[in-house]
Amino acid sequence: MTDLTFGWFLPTSGDSTCLGDPASRIPQSLEMFDEVVAAVDNGGYKYLLMPVNATCWEATVVASYYVARTKNVAPLVALRSAYCNPSLSAKMFATLDQMSGGRLCINLIAGISDDDTLADGILDSKQVRYEKMEEEVSIMKRLWTSDTPIGFEGKHYNVNQVIEPKPLQQPHPPFFLGGGSEQALDISAKHSTVHLFWGDRPAEIAVKIKDMRKRAAAYGREGALNFGMRLQIICAESEGEAWEEAQRLIAGATRFNLINNRDGLNAIEGIRRTSEANQRVWQLLDESGDDMKIHPHLWTGISTVRAGAGIAVVGTPKQIADTLDEFVEAGCTSFCLSGYPHAKAARLFTDKVMPLFKGRLADTLPTAA
């Protein structure tokens, strides 16, 4: 593959050097964000994932701030189903795409927990949020290409508008989606540029990609859908040092006292009920045994203290690159990565791992089709 892209994560809910030690938390601050963004913008990454849970700084505002202060990286900003009218979303994203010079990706999110969305005042179930997501994306795509009112009539939205501006990226900025439910897979097959898996064994990802290609083919999009992995990175000069760092990262942690959710232990059941993707991550944790390995260099330990994508690639730079290449062989071309602390981990990946992919990196973002 010669069209690989790497992205990184901006920890706007705070960072850490040891997830089990509250004293090791690095609090939210503009200075911390600046350090991460500088490492990413100067490090060869194509996009920067903006998280959206209740403890995070607001993603669209943060993205707008940093597109004015960066030259290379594109924010990956959430379209949170049911949170915003699709006409306004279309204008916001098209405006940001124009003003950033075409540096924007859109992350389709239905929410990891019904409890969280209910706390935000969104009364819709996950099923309804996905129904709305499909309509919202369809409306935006039509608004971005039409010079006359679109006359959209759906189950949840009726929109008869024409908007300006249109996006700079054509036909529109790339959509990413990282869900595991049947609804999520169907919407991703129909609309996504990149379907992001949350971490699994490479052989399992190959099977899932085969299934997703069949789903996309039903919409005439088999060749339009790309695939990626959302992974953590723990890199060191020796394998022993890398595994020691992995163990240090969760030393003293209380199992399932989630660092990225204000409700901690109380959030677990709500996430289990709602998120198929998280169910799979925790299934892998259960399967991984005492050493928490599902592969020679894939570790589930971060999933003990973090909801979402907690599978980590652990090893030397070459071992990490070789493991990522197993996912490339499975069909993945994009990697959305993170590590603790995030600025240091981003610089280390740039300096030690990216050179092993020399000549294989894409010059641009994945292109929507």
Phi and psi in degrees as a GROMACS rama.xvg file:
@    title "Ramachandran Plot"
@    xaxis  label "Phi"
@    yaxis  label "Psi"
@TYPE xy
-120.92  19.876  THR-2
-129.663  39.6154  ASP-3
-79.4927  142.91  LEU-4
-127.642  143.493  THR-5
-116.865  137.571  PHE-6
-123.323  167.074  GLY-7
-135.228  169.605  TRP-8
-111.268  135.179  PHE-9
-101.669  112.388  LEU-10
-82.1257  76.3153  PRO-11
-76.9516  -1.59714  THR-12
-96.3443  1.70584  SER-13
116.242  159.178  GLY-14
-121.108  -178.814  ASP-15
-162.615  156.198  SER-16
-106.123  -12.3552  THR-17
-153.984  112.186  CYS-18
-70.7126  -17.0495  LEU-19
-93.3699  0.7466  GLY-20
-124.107  106.583  ASP-21
-56.032  -29.569  PRO-22
-69.1609  -17.2667  ALA-23
-91.5183  1.41925  SER-24
-67.7579  138.068  ARG-25
-102.809  109.964  ILE-26
-68.6802  160.584  PRO-27
-59.4103  134.467  GLN-28
-166.053  155.007  SER-29
-62.2136  -35.5571  LEU-30
-64.5514  -43.6507  GLU-31
-65.051  -43.7651  MET-32
-60.4903  -43.5926  PHE-33
-57.1943  -41.3576  ASP-34
-65.4139  -42.9615  GLU-35
-64.8496  -47.3111  VAL-36
-62.7667  -41.1132  VAL-37
-61.9268  -41.9742  ALA-38
-62.5068  -37.981  ALA-39
-76.4141  -44.8441  VAL-40
-64.9111  -32.6187  ASP-41
-97.4634  3.67073  ASN-42
-108.699  7.27575  GLY-43
91.9648  5.55948  GLY-44
-82.7216  146.979  TYR-45
-95.3429  -28.485  LYS-46
-144.289  160.156  TYR-47
-130.227  113.496  LEU-48
-76.4627  126.415  LEU-49
-102.287  113.709  MET-50
-75.5358  164.51  PRO-51
-136.874  14.8241  VAL-52
-72.965  175.868  ASN-53
-63.0601  -22.9049  ALA-54
-91.0956  -1.57713  THR-55
-87.8053  153.667  CYS-56
-68.8061  152.494  TRP-57
-65.2484  126.39  GLU-58
-68.8195  -41.2528  ALA-59
-68.3278  -37.7868  THR-60
-65.9961  -45.5843  VAL-61
-61.134  -43.4379  VAL-62
-60.3667  -44.3743  ALA-63
-63.0505  -40.0048  SER-64
-60.8071  -44.957  TYR-65
-83.6176  -21.9562  TYR-66
-66.8571  -24.7537  VAL-67
-79.7676  -10.9266  ALA-68
-120.677  9.73653  ARG-69
-128.19  167.809  THR-70
-121.473  -20.7696  LYS-71
-121.771  -45.091  ASN-72
-82.2876  147.907  VAL-73
-106.278  129.755  ALA-74
-67.0701  139.016  PRO-75
-101.676  101.569  LEU-76
-108.693  140.354  VAL-77
-76.7371  135.778  ALA-78
-96.0539  104.712  LEU-79
-90.5952  108.569  ARG-80
-52.4567  131.479  SER-81
79.2389  -1.55092  ALA-82
-89.1081  -20.03  TYR-83
-148.149  139.877  CYS-84
-59.0613  135.758  ASN-85
-64.2608  -28.7123  PRO-86
-65.0522  -42.0502  SER-87
-67.3647  -42.0601  LEU-88
-57.7898  -44.419  SER-89
-60.701  -42.1085  ALA-90
-68.096  -43.2277  LYS-91
-60.9114  -49.1643  MET-92
-68.9301  -39.8307  PHE-93
-65.3551  -39.6403  ALA-94
-63.4731  -46.2982  THR-95
-65.0467  -36.8216  LEU-96
-64.1353  -42.9457  ASP-97
-65.453  -47.1564  GLN-98
-73.2836  -19.1417  MET-99
-93.5511  -1.42128  SER-100
73.9548  31.6078  GLY-101
83.5059  27.7353  GLY-102
-109.399  84.4728  ARG-103
-158.061  136.09  LEU-104
-126.678  152.357  CYS-105
-120.06  127.369  ILE-106
-103.828  116.536  ASN-107
-84.1196  117.723  LEU-108
-130.746  125.629  ILE-109
-97.5145  -12.5079  ALA-110
106.298  138.265  GLY-111
-79.4653  -17.7222  ILE-112
-151.101  133.509  SER-113
-60.9227  -33.1317  ASP-114
-61.6937  -41.3057  ASP-115
-65.6869  -45.899  ASP-116
-68.1869  -35.8126  THR-117
-63.2419  -40.8038  LEU-118
-62.1081  -28.8409  ALA-119
-80.4049  -4.97888  ASP-120
93.7269  8.08094  GLY-121
-93.6421  114.083  ILE-122
-88.3634  -7.07486  LEU-123
-71.956  143.296  ASP-124
-70.2128  168.162  SER-125
-60.2037  -38.8693  LYS-126
-58.7256  -44.8472  GLN-127
-68.5893  -38.04  VAL-128
-61.8767  -38.2722  ARG-129
-69.615  -36.6758  TYR-130
-58.7003  -44.4962  GLU-131
-66.4021  -39.1254  LYS-132
-57.0314  -46.417  MET-133
-59.9264  -42.939  GLU-134
-67.8714  -41.1333  GLU-135
-60.8925  -45.1426  GLU-136
-66.3855  -42.7186  VAL-137
-60.6239  -42.359  SER-138
-63.7816  -47.2114  ILE-139
-59.8064  -45.0372  MET-140
-60.7863  -38.7031  LYS-141
-72.0958  -41.137  ARG-142
-61.9857  -34.1316  LEU-143
-74.6798  -14.3684  TRP-144
-117.99  -8.47435  THR-145
-103.344  140.096  SER-146
-102.135  8.14023  ASP-147
-133.467  158.814  THR-148
-54.1995  137.775  PRO-149
-83.8942  -19.0703  ILE-150
58.7817  42.2013  GLY-151
-82.7881  128.666  PHE-152
-128.616  112.76  GLU-153
-125.747  -170.674  GLY-154
-71.5196  -34.8636  LYS-155
-114.212  -23.4184  HIS-156
-135.424  140.956  TYR-157
-121.469  116.785  ASN-158
-129.034  127.518  VAL-159
-134.443  68.8923  ASN-160
-132.89  160.939  GLN-161
-128.911  135.814  VAL-162
-124.344  159.999  ILE-163
-133.731  150.202  GLU-164
-82.2067  169.661  PRO-165
-88.4005  158.303  LYS-166
-64.4507  151.765  PRO-167
-72.778  -43.2402  LEU-168
-70.4364  134.389  GLN-169
-116.995  138.866  GLN-170
-75.0168  -16.3498  PRO-171
-172.619  167.071  HIS-172
-59.6961  152.591  PRO-173
-67.5728  139.739  PRO-174
-97.4106  135.801  PHE-175
-113.442  147.81  PHE-176
-146.678  136.524  LEU-177
-126.903  40.0741  GLY-178
-100.145  163.574  GLY-179
-119.5  -1.32034  GLY-180
-77.8731  166.613  SER-181
-60.503  -41.4934  GLU-182
-62.2715  -43.7433  GLN-183
-62.7853  -43.9468  ALA-184
-63.7902  -38.7007  LEU-185
-67.9134  -44.0237  ASP-186
-64.6735  -40.6607  ILE-187
-63.3743  -42.3556  SER-188
-60.6347  -34.5448  ALA-189
-82.7643  -32.9353  LYS-190
-126.608  -25.1901  HIS-191
-71.5148  151.753  SER-192
-90.1072  -40.0678  THR-193
-131.181  123.065  VAL-194
-93.9304  119.979  HIS-195
-97.5164  123.348  LEU-196
-90.0611  148.694  PHE-197
-87.944  3.0121  TRP-198
119.548  131.295  GLY-199
-172.962  179.34  ASP-200
-71.155  143.418  ARG-201
-54.5691  -37.512  PRO-202
-64.1445  -37.5121  ALA-203
-68.295  -37.845  GLU-204
-64.3567  -38.2388  ILE-205
-60.2949  -40.3594  ALA-206
-65.5383  -42.7875  VAL-207
-65.54  -37.2519  LYS-208
-64.9044  -41.481  ILE-209
-58.8539  -43.1565  LYS-210
-64.2821  -43.5297  ASP-211
-65.4405  -34.6465  MET-212
-65.318  -35.9032  ARG-213
-66.1418  -42.158  LYS-214
-62.7857  -43.998  ARG-215
-65.4358  -35.3282  ALA-216
-61.7039  -31.2716  ALA-217
-63.9418  -21.9429  ALA-218
-103.547  11.5775  TYR-219
70.4173  26.9216  GLY-220
-125.159  23.1305  ARG-221
-55.8909  -40.7111  GLU-222
-86.1434  -4.35831  GLY-223
-92.9314  -16.5067  ALA-224
-96.621  124.346  LEU-225
-103.602  168.733  ASN-226
-133.319  147.037  PHE-227
-145.837  170.618  GLY-228
-122.104  136.111  MET-229
-101.293  110.731  ARG-230
-138.006  154.835  LEU-231
-93.923  152.983  GLN-232
-124.587  128.421  ILE-233
-127.557  104.108  ILE-234
-119.884  138.863  CYS-235
-149.781  168.098  ALA-236
-66.9835  -32.5192  GLU-237
-121.474  155.712  SER-238
-63.7807  -39.3834  GLU-239
-60.1322  -42.9879  GLY-240
-63.5449  -37.6289  GLU-241
-64.5318  -43.2274  ALA-242
-70.5951  -33.58  TRP-243
-62.7451  -41.5742  GLU-244
-64.0982  -39.5564  GLU-245
-59.5402  -45.7426  ALA-246
-67.4386  -38.5706  GLN-247
-62.2009  -33.8568  ARG-248
-62.2518  -33.1464  LEU-249
-113.298  12.6848  ILE-250
-59.1858  130.819  ALA-251
80.8916  2.37892  GLY-252
-75.7257  144.632  ALA-253
-87.5363  124.102  THR-254
-56.5633  126.138  ARG-255
68.7387  15.8694  PHE-256
-85.6525  87.7594  ASN-257
-69.3363  123.399  LEU-258
-73.3736  -22.9709  ILE-259
-104.958  27.8556  ASN-260
-145.999  128.122  ASN-261
-59.5735  -28.233  ARG-262
-86.0724  -3.41078  ASP-263
52.5645  -123.611  GLY-264
-60.2236  -31.2035  LEU-265
-70.137  -13.8234  ASN-266
-84.4223  -14.504  ALA-267
-59.1454  -52.0314  ILE-268
-65.6506  -37.2201  GLU-269
-62.7557  -39.7134  GLY-270
-68.6098  -42.1461  ILE-271
-59.9112  -39.5206  ARG-272
-67.8919  -33.1931  ARG-273
-99.4985  -37.2672  THR-274
-108.905  107.209  SER-275
-64.4587  -35.784  GLU-276
-62.9648  -42.1373  ALA-277
-71.7142  -32.0817  ASN-278
-58.2943  -40.5716  GLN-279
-67.7989  -41.2708  ARG-280
-60.3154  -43.7698  VAL-281
-74.2623  -26.8495  TRP-282
-63.5958  -43.3429  GLN-283
-62.2192  -38.0241  LEU-284
-60.916  -44.6334  LEU-285
-62.9017  -35.7321  ASP-286
-76.75  -17.9813  GLU-287
-81.1157  -11.0666  SER-288
74.3214  -166.298  GLY-289
-65.8644  -33.155  ASP-290
-85.4071  -7.21983  ASP-291
58.6277  32.0036  MET-292
-104.94  137.078  LYS-293
-112.617  3.13302  ILE-294
-171.389  157.272  HIS-295
-51.2206  -29.6002  PRO-296
-131.511  21.7391  HIS-297
-116.084  124.21  LEU-298
-124.902  136.165  TRP-299
-98.2523  3.5966  THR-300
-57.3932  -38.0461  GLY-301
-64.9695  -24.7082  ILE-302
-67.8691  -12.1973  SER-303
-72.77  -20.6668  THR-304
-129.727  3.66338  VAL-305
-141.997  127.875  ARG-306
-74.97  158.669  ALA-307
89.3906  -146.891  GLY-308
-81.2873  97.5745  ALA-309
-111.1  0.974709  GLY-310
-73.4122  128.734  ILE-311
-113.458  144.211  ALA-312
-94.8851  121.788  VAL-313
-121.745  128.956  VAL-314
157.82  -165.883  GLY-315
-75.0403  166.749  THR-316
-52.7166  -43.5043  PRO-317
-68.1886  -40.1081  LYS-318
-63.6293  -38.843  GLN-319
-66.0894  -46.2152  ILE-320
-61.5564  -41.817  ALA-321
-63.8827  -38.074  ASP-322
-68.3158  -42.8548  THR-323
-60.9434  -35.7055  LEU-324
-65.949  -27.5123  ASP-325
-63.7542  -36.6176  GLU-326
-70.911  -34.4478  PHE-327
-62.0056  -44.1138  VAL-328
-61.1245  -31.281  GLU-329
-72.6847  -19.5358  ALA-330
126.801  5.99572  GLY-331
-88.4922  142.989  CYS-332
-124.897  -3.72523  THR-333
-134.203  145.127  SER-334
-134.026  115.531  PHE-335
-99.1982  110.017  CYS-336
-117.714  162.296  LEU-337
-156.875  167.525  SER-338
-169.687  163.935  GLY-339
-114.946  136.556  TYR-340
-67.0731  154.912  PRO-341
-69.6462  -38.5993  HIS-342
-66.1913  -46.8955  ALA-343
-62.5619  -43.8009  LYS-344
-66.0002  -37.0254  ALA-345
-64.9678  -43.6756  ALA-346
-64.632  -40.2392  ARG-347
-63.7476  -42.6628  LEU-348
-63.5093  -41.4919  PHE-349
-60.5058  -46.326  THR-350
-75.628  -35.5962  ASP-351
-107.514  -32.2381  LYS-352
-102.678  -44.01  VAL-353
-56.929  -37.7933  MET-354
-58.6275  -23.1168  PRO-355
-74.572  -8.31287  LEU-356
-109.844  19.4855  PHE-357
-56.3969  134.077  LYS-358
84.193  -1.77068  GLY-359
-117.063  1.19318  ARG-360
-91.175  139.773  LEU-361
-71.0347  150.489  ALA-362
-83.94  -19.1  ASP-363
-131.58  172.388  THR-364
-65.066  158.017  LEU-365
-55.883  138.204  PRO-366
-98.1775  128.574  THR-367
-66.989  146.594  ALA-368
